[in-house]
Amino acid sequence: MPDVERQAGESLESLLKRFRRELTQSGQLQDYRRRQRFLSKGELKREKQRKAMRRLRRRGGDRPRVRSGRGEF
């Protein structure tokens, strides 16, 4: 957990903003949200593939070929 101390003359809004920034930069909040529910290995694999597809679509790239179970494309 990021340790943030209030500086002299600092408002609560700026203190909270600084805390949130440090929390997101540390990655702890993202890790907590990811671990809120259990994901099996298969679900993790599907989620990773779904994120990769979304990333490619956003970049405007072609759809990657997905390997079938027989070792061919």
C-alpha positions as CSV (number, residue, x, y, z in Angstrom):
1,M,0.0,0.0,0.0
2,P,1.5,3.4,-1.0
3,D,2.4,5.5,2.0
4,V,1.4,9.1,1.4
5,E,1.9,11.8,4.0
6,R,0.1,15.2,4.0
7,Q,2.5,18.0,3.2
8,A,2.2,21.4,4.8
9,G,-0.6,23.4,3.1
10,E,-1.7,20.5,0.9
11,S,-5.4,20.2,0.4
12,L,-7.2,16.8,0.9
13,E,-8.1,16.7,-2.8
14,S,-4.5,16.9,-3.9
15,L,-3.5,14.4,-1.2
16,L,-6.1,12.0,-2.5
17,K,-5.1,12.6,-6.1
18,R,-1.5,11.8,-5.2
19,F,-2.5,8.7,-3.3
20,R,-4.6,7.4,-6.3
21,R,-1.7,8.1,-8.7
22,E,0.8,6.1,-6.6
23,L,-1.7,3.3,-6.2
24,T,-2.2,2.9,-9.9
25,Q,1.5,3.2,-10.6
26,S,2.3,0.5,-8.1
27,G,-0.2,-1.9,-9.8
28,Q,-1.7,-3.1,-6.6
29,L,-5.2,-2.0,-7.4
30,Q,-5.1,-3.8,-10.8
31,D,-3.7,-6.9,-9.1
32,Y,-6.4,-6.8,-6.4
33,R,-9.2,-6.6,-9.0
34,R,-7.7,-9.4,-11.0
35,R,-7.5,-11.7,-8.0
36,Q,-11.1,-11.0,-6.8
37,R,-12.3,-14.2,-8.6
38,F,-10.6,-17.4,-9.3
39,L,-9.7,-18.2,-13.0
40,S,-8.7,-21.6,-14.2
41,K,-5.8,-22.0,-16.5
42,G,-8.1,-22.3,-19.5
43,E,-10.0,-19.2,-18.5
44,L,-6.7,-17.3,-18.2
45,K,-5.7,-18.4,-21.6
46,R,-9.0,-17.3,-23.2
47,E,-8.9,-14.0,-21.4
48,K,-5.3,-13.4,-22.6
49,Q,-6.3,-14.3,-26.2
50,R,-9.4,-12.0,-26.0
51,K,-7.2,-9.1,-24.8
52,A,-4.7,-9.7,-27.6
53,M,-7.5,-9.7,-30.2
54,R,-8.9,-6.4,-28.8
55,R,-5.4,-4.8,-28.8
56,L,-5.0,-5.9,-32.5
57,R,-8.4,-4.5,-33.5
58,R,-7.6,-1.2,-31.8
59,R,-4.3,-1.0,-33.7
60,G,-6.0,-1.8,-36.9
61,G,-4.1,-5.0,-37.6
62,D,-5.3,-8.1,-39.3
63,R,-6.8,-11.0,-37.3
64,P,-4.0,-13.4,-36.2
65,R,-4.3,-17.0,-37.2
66,V,-5.3,-19.3,-34.4
67,R,-3.7,-22.7,-34.2
68,S,-6.0,-25.6,-34.2
69,G,-5.3,-28.7,-32.1
70,R,-3.7,-30.6,-35.0
71,G,-0.7,-28.4,-35.4
72,E,-1.9,-26.5,-38.5
73,F,-3.2,-23.0,-39.1
